[in-house]
Amino acid sequence: MTTYRVGRVVTPDDVLENAWIQVDGEDIRSFGRRSEGMPADGKRPEDLGDVTVVPGFVDIHTHGGGGSSYSTTDPEEARKVAAFHAGHGTTTTMASLVTASLDDLVAQTACLAELMADGVVAGVHLEGPFLSTARCGAHEPSLLRPPLKDDVAQVLSDAVKMVTIAPELENGLDAIRQVVDAGAVAALGHTDATYEQMVAGADAGATVATHLFNGMRPFHHRDPGPVGAALNDERLLLEVINDGMHLDPQVVRVALAAAGVNRIALITDAMMATGMPNGRYHIGSLEVDVEDGLATLAHGSHSIAGSTLTMDVAFRNAVKSGVSLVDASRMASTTPAQTFGWYDVGSIETGKRADLVLLDAEYAVQKVMRAGSWLD
């Protein structure tokens, strides 16, 4: 058991200044303000300096990073992705797969299931192939398909925790029910749906909107479409890529004003070029050019192709735009964790796993603890 002196601790409801936090094995034992007393455990507290301690980030949508991708059958490559993002404070991550053949998705999911067993990733997100060709973005159009019952059944497994579906597709609503009945989360995205079709997707059991605004028919004041439905429907968690490229910061403010912090999850949608120099990379079978942090398809539409964002930057962008530490922490950790029932992580509370991120005065990562152990 170790007690740490810190500058401040961000809890679900408050920011505790001149604080301390005590870790016992893998868990948080207690925390508080030094002015209110510290535990006497017979050991000298370890002073970590004037750092801000937030819960480990929970990224429910990421494809790669550090030059590696989750779309692989090599467990070591997938481990490299998780380790890269852990260094940026992501202590709980969903491994997202882009559109591929059904056989390839099954093989990639089986690979990632090994990492789930080791606690490296928390689950698999299938972002495709059940998407709209009109809003496919960085997904190979020739591999997209309607979510027919047998095809959905083929790619579902215990490892799959989320599937993105365009609700307007043939069998789309039945597929959403099939995913939910299998115990996974159905997400609505890469969709050309009308407002009514988006609501029907939520009626069928979908609870997430995949990267709000991106990969969706745009909002119009006479045709609100999927964006308007997602903002209005309190049943939907809204993923937001807060990198300043996918969304203008003022658009993020609009989403916050409309939906509130309890319905928004900061995500990265990061691809393999995250943390790497400018150059040509790939996402799935498609080539991607990266320049100054912006990833776009190398051929054809030149659409944005994932991001080069990390969760610490998404968090920092939120705070620097005026979001409170408590609310930014909720969007980066608590809300996504609760959506997937991961109640042992996502906030600094007694008895929860000791996943902690230490930030300096500019909210840059200094150290990361996962399950009570400092990461290298």
TIVEX-907324 format. One record per residue (C-alpha): chain; y, z, x; residue in one letter. Coordinates in steps of 0.02 Angstrom, whole numbers, plus 50000, padded with zeros to 5 digits. Layout:
! residues N
 marvex    yy    zz    xx bado
      A     Y     Z     X    a
...
***
This chain:
! residues 376
 marvex    yy    zz    xx bado
      A 50000 50000 50000    m
      A 50170 49948 50069    t
      A 50347 49982 50008    t
      A 50482 49855 50050    y
      A 50670 49881 50052    r
      A 50760 49726 49988    v
      A 50932 49673 49933    g
      A 50887 49642 49752    r
      A 50738 49614 49638    v
      A 50746 49493 49492    v
      A 50649 49563 49344    t
      A 50624 49480 49174    p
      A 50778 49568 49107    d
      A 50890 49620 49252    d
      A 50939 49605 49435    v
      A 50908 49769 49526    l
      A 51030 49787 49671    e
      A 50988 49888 49828    n
      A 50808 49884 49774    a
      A 50632 49917 49832    w
      A 50463 49847 49783    i
      A 50292 49920 49818    q
      A 50136 49813 49839    v
      A 49961 49884 49825    d
      A 49827 49762 49880    g
      A 49854 49602 49780    e
      A 49964 49680 49647    d
      A 50139 49746 49615    i
      A 50127 49934 49599    r
      A 50308 49979 49563    s
      A 50489 49934 49599    f
      A 50663 50001 49567    g
      A 50836 50039 49634    r
      A 50850 50144 49792    r
      A 50985 50248 49710    s
      A 50855 50307 49585    e
      A 50732 50360 49719    g
      A 50590 50279 49814    m
      A 50405 50321 49813    p
      A 50347 50445 49946    a
      A 50183 50369 50004    d
      A 50188 50442 50179    g
      A 50234 50276 50260    k
      A 50402 50214 50320    r
      A 50465 50075 50204    p
      A 50476 49903 50282    e
      A 50654 49836 50279    d
      A 50661 49651 50233    l
      A 50850 49642 50238    g
      A 50975 49580 50109    d
      A 50857 49461 50022    v
      A 50837 49418 49839    t
      A 50658 49437 49778    v
      A 50601 49324 49636    v
      A 50427 49297 49566    p
      A 50325 49157 49642    g
      A 50367 48990 49563    f
      A 50248 48912 49436    v
      A 50248 48722 49443    d
      A 50149 48644 49301    i
      A 50181 48464 49354    h
      A 50164 48405 49533    t
      A 50070 48258 49610    h
      A 50087 48284 49796    g
      A 50191 48333 49946    g
      A 50193 48344 50135    g
      A 50118 48170 50148    g
      A 49966 48209 50040    s
      A 49918 48182 49858    s
      A 49816 48270 49725    y
      A 49749 48098 49673    s
      A 49606 48111 49796    t
      A 49423 48153 49813    t
      A 49455 48242 49978    d
      A 49475 48429 49948    p
      A 49564 48452 50115    e
      A 49700 48328 50067    e
      A 49727 48420 49904    a
      A 49735 48587 49996    r
      A 49874 48516 50104    k
      A 49977 48480 49949    v
      A 49956 48657 49884    a
      A 49997 48732 50054    a
      A 50154 48626 50071    f
      A 50223 48682 49903    h
      A 50170 48862 49933    a
      A 50287 48859 50083    g
      A 50427 48821 49961    h
      A 50382 48967 49848    g
      A 50260 48887 49726    t
      A 50120 49014 49714    t
      A 50042 48944 49554    t
      A 50025 48756 49534    t
      A 49951 48628 49418    m
      A 49881 48475 49506    a
      A 49941 48320 49415    s
      A 49846 48155 49421    l
      A 49926 47987 49387    v
      A 49845 47847 49289    t
      A 49684 47781 49363    a
      A 49517 47718 49299    s
      A 49419 47844 49197    l
      A 49287 47856 49332    d
      A 49417 47889 49466    d
      A 49500 48024 49359    l
      A 49332 48109 49333    v
      A 49298 48107 49521    a
      A 49472 48171 49565    q
      A 49458 48310 49435    t
      A 49290 48363 49506    a
      A 49370 48375 49679    c
      A 49512 48482 49613    l
      A 49391 48593 49517    a
      A 49329 48653 49688    e
      A 49506 48709 49728    l
      A 49520 48797 49561    m
      A 49367 48899 49602    a
      A 49455 48954 49762    d
      A 49618 48993 49671    g
      A 49713 48856 49763    v
      A 49766 48767 49604    v
      A 49772 48834 49427    a
      A 49713 48678 49338    g
      A 49724 48490 49322    v
      A 49853 48391 49224    h
      A 49807 48215 49172    l
      A 49969 48117 49162    e
      A 49886 47959 49103    g
      A 49803 47844 49059    p
      A 49849 47876 48876    f
      A 50030 47823 48893    l
      A 50147 47692 48819    s
      A 50160 47531 48917    t
      A 50343 47522 48863    a
      A 50379 47688 48951    r
      A 50246 47688 49087    c
      A 50365 47719 49234    g
      A 50263 47738 49394    a
      A 50094 47713 49310    h
      A 49993 47554 49333    e
      A 50012 47463 49165    p
      A 49843 47375 49177    s
      A 49754 47543 49180    l
      A 49838 47615 49025    l
      A 49731 47629 48869    r
      A 49734 47703 48695    p
      A 49660 47878 48687    p
      A 49498 47835 48600    l
      A 49382 47980 48566    k
      A 49246 47938 48692    d
      A 49371 47901 48830    d
      A 49461 48065 48803    v
      A 49295 48157 48803    a
      A 49248 48074 48968    q
      A 49399 48142 49062    v
      A 49404 48315 48984    l
      A 49323 48460 49076    s
      A 49348 48646 49102    d
      A 49464 48604 49247    a
      A 49583 48500 49140    v
      A 49720 48614 49073    k
      A 49845 48482 49011    m
      A 49841 48301 48955    v
      A 49997 48196 48924    t
      A 49981 48077 48776    i
      A 50101 47957 48692    a
      A 50080 48010 48510    p
      A 50118 47839 48436    e
      A 49965 47758 48517    l
      A 49810 47712 48419    e
      A 49711 47873 48392    n
      A 49853 47970 48476    g
      A 49862 48112 48349    l
      A 49672 48131 48342    d
      A 49670 48135 48532    a
      A 49799 48275 48534    i
      A 49687 48375 48417    r
      A 49536 48335 48527    q
      A 49626 48399 48683    v
      A 49683 48558 48596    v
      A 49509 48588 48524    d
      A 49441 48576 48701    a
      A 49554 48720 48754    g
      A 49684 48617 48849    a
      A 49870 48592 48818    v
      A 49922 48427 48742    a
      A 50089 48361 48806    a
      A 50195 48221 48734    l
      A 50266 48100 48859    g
      A 50287 47924 48927    h
      A 50318 47882 48747    t
      A 50414 47756 48642    d
      A 50387 47864 48487    a
      A 50507 47883 48343    t
      A 50576 48054 48300    y
      A 50445 48068 48162    e
      A 50300 48017 48276    q
      A 50353 48148 48403    m
      A 50357 48282 48269    v
      A 50186 48223 48210    a
      A 50122 48252 48387    g
      A 50182 48432 48379    a
      A 50106 48449 48206    d
      A 49940 48393 48282    a
      A 49952 48534 48410    g
      A 50051 48471 48560    a
      A 50155 48608 48642    t
      A 50238 48523 48793    v
      A 50360 48379 48815    a
      A 50325 48295 48983    t
      A 50483 48282 49092    h
      A 50611 48280 48952    l
      A 50721 48123 48946    f
      A 50619 48036 49081    n
      A 50483 47916 49023    g
      A 50550 47925 48845    m
      A 50648 47808 48733    r
      A 50829 47862 48758    p
      A 50921 47972 48635    f
      A 51042 47880 48520    h
      A 51155 47959 48391    h
      A 51076 47852 48253    r
      A 50902 47855 48328    d
      A 50863 48025 48408    p
      A 50686 47973 48453    g
      A 50571 48082 48558    p
      A 50714 48168 48650    v
      A 50797 48226 48490    g
      A 50631 48285 48420    a
      A 50588 48380 48578    a
      A 50756 48468 48584    l
      A 50744 48517 48401    n
      A 50561 48567 48390    d
      A 50539 48750 48439    e
      A 50352 48724 48463    r
      A 50380 48619 48619    l
      A 50406 48677 48798    l
      A 50522 48556 48886    l
      A 50486 48506 49065    e
      A 50645 48472 49166    v
      A 50657 48389 49337    i
      A 50812 48475 49404    n
      A 50843 48370 49560    d
      A 51010 48293 49511    g
      A 50929 48120 49515    m
      A 50813 48116 49365    h
      A 50943 48205 49259    l
      A 51129 48229 49278    d
      A 51165 48415 49291    p
      A 51268 48404 49131    q
      A 51114 48338 49040    v
      A 51019 48491 49098    v
      A 51158 48597 49024    r
      A 51140 48503 48859    v
      A 50954 48541 48857    a
      A 50985 48724 48895    l
      A 51114 48738 48758    a
      A 50999 48654 48633    a
      A 50834 48735 48676    a
      A 50870 48893 48778    g
      A 50787 48958 48935    v
      A 50630 49014 48844    n
      A 50585 48833 48805    r
      A 50624 48752 48972    i
      A 50511 48745 49124    a
      A 50577 48682 49290    l
      A 50452 48562 49368    i
      A 50451 48454 49523    t
      A 50347 48300 49474    d
      A 50338 48289 49664    a
      A 50243 48147 49747    m
      A 50167 48134 49921    m
      A 50333 48089 50007    a
      A 50407 48260 49967    t
      A 50459 48339 50132    g
      A 50433 48175 50224    m
      A 50555 48050 50302    p
      A 50617 47891 50219    n
      A 50486 47756 50206    g
      A 50350 47677 50100    r
      A 50221 47786 50015    y
      A 50111 47771 49862    h
      A 50083 47857 49696    i
      A 49914 47814 49627    g
      A 49890 47629 49661    s
      A 50077 47588 49664    l
      A 50188 47573 49818    e
      A 50345 47680 49821    v
      A 50500 47671 49930    d
      A 50589 47833 49972    v
      A 50769 47835 50032    e
      A 50879 47989 50039    d
      A 50759 48086 49929    g
      A 50750 47956 49790    l
      A 50577 47882 49758    a
      A 50571 47714 49669    t
      A 50436 47584 49640    l
      A 50435 47459 49782    a
      A 50402 47312 49668    h
      A 50443 47258 49491    g
      A 50555 47375 49391    s
      A 50603 47489 49538    h
      A 50587 47636 49417    s
      A 50599 47813 49483    i
      A 50425 47857 49541    a
      A 50403 48044 49539    g
      A 50518 48153 49643    s
      A 50538 48229 49815    t
      A 50588 48395 49738    l
      A 50521 48568 49780    t
      A 50532 48717 49664    m
      A 50649 48816 49777    d
      A 50774 48673 49766    v
      A 50754 48660 49577    a
      A 50785 48847 49564    f
      A 50935 48840 49682    r
      A 51011 48693 49587    n
      A 50998 48793 49426    a
      A 51083 48947 49499    v
      A 51220 48846 49583    k
      A 51257 48760 49418    s
      A 51293 48929 49337    g
      A 51123 48983 49272    v
      A 51092 49169 49300    s
      A 50958 49228 49420    l
      A 50861 49302 49275    v
      A 50866 49140 49174    d
      A 50828 49029 49324    a
      A 50679 49139 49365    s
      A 50620 49128 49186    r
      A 50626 48938 49190    m
      A 50545 48925 49362    a
      A 50408 49054 49337    s
      A 50393 49157 49178    t
      A 50405 49024 49042    t
      A 50280 48900 49117    p
      A 50158 49040 49158    a
      A 50163 49106 48980    q
      A 50139 48932 48907    t
      A 49970 48919 48993    f
      A 49919 49099 48965    g
      A 49934 49146 49149    w
      A 49995 49321 49111    y
      A 49951 49394 49281    d
      A 50088 49292 49366    v
      A 50263 49227 49331    g
      A 50366 49386 49334    s
      A 50395 49544 49434    i
      A 50311 49677 49330    e
      A 50196 49823 49368    t
      A 50015 49770 49379    g
      A 50048 49584 49399    k
      A 49993 49487 49552    r
      A 50109 49511 49699    a
      A 50176 49334 49709    d
      A 50350 49353 49782    l
      A 50480 49235 49854    v
      A 50616 49303 49970    l
      A 50779 49205 49962    l
      A 50932 49217 50073    d
      A 51113 49215 50017    a
      A 51105 49027 49989    e
      A 50940 49044 49893    y
      A 50838 48963 50031    a
      A 50660 49026 50055    v
      A 50638 49155 50194    q
      A 50461 49217 50160    k
      A 50328 49195 50028    v
      A 50196 49320 49973    m
      A 50045 49267 49870    r
      A 49924 49396 49800    a
      A 49995 49528 49917    g
      A 49982 49428 50077    s
      A 50124 49344 50171    w
      A 50099 49158 50196    l
      A 50118 49085 50371    d
***
